[in-house]
């Protein structure tokens, strides 16, 4: 199965909706909010700045461009019509936020018109990420900032012991849903090749907390996909979902993944 995120608009609406639900669960977790705050809060944007998120999903991270990064207005570009509709509904009362259906490789933005471009968990899903970086360089003003954050997916785990079956579901989900597991280990080369000046690079540890809402969506979708591909019987998949919830109730659940953020800047003219 190819990564469904890589061409999300072509997926069935039920698939888009399930991915949107998982994305919202992740975006709203306090630990995920803290990660975004860590790399967005110190960007020092100019007064009246205009920020754009490539791959804006349901809009929660786009809002951070105003509430955390300090942009005067922000725009989200997202290929999935379903997600754009959700974002517009969620933030209908936010006049400084806008959303549109679009392609991060070929936006309708003018040259040198944007102060900040954000790519949050986007590039791992994109075949040919260089095309997205090239587009960001084009639309950024001289001195404009590119902020990238993505998972270091090889670190994702739910393992609490050897041969843990829940961990196999996590590994399977990543194999099915991520195009490039190591994008953040490769990103500095790509950025410098396109002329960006490198800024801060940070690691961010994410541990599932509370009700572990996002990690449970990963386990549920992974178990269901194993049924679809004939790896598991439905009864086995349901038992593994129940195991995750039993661990959670007994305070034995563990879910972890590292994220990496990279800040870069388009050189000023001359």
Protein Blocks (a to p, Z undefined) as FASTA:
>chain_A
ZZfklmmmlpcfklmmmmmmmmmmmmmpmklmmmmmmmmmmnopaehiacddehjlnomm
mmmmmmmnopabdcdddfblklmmmmmmmmmmmmkbccddddfklccbdehibfbdcdeh
klmmmghkllmmmmmmmmpcghiacddddddfklgccbfbehiaklmmmmmmmmmmpfbl
mlmmmmmmmmmmnopacddddddddddehjlmmmmmmmmmmmmmmmmnomacfklmmmmm
mmmmmmmmnopaccdddddddddddddeZZ
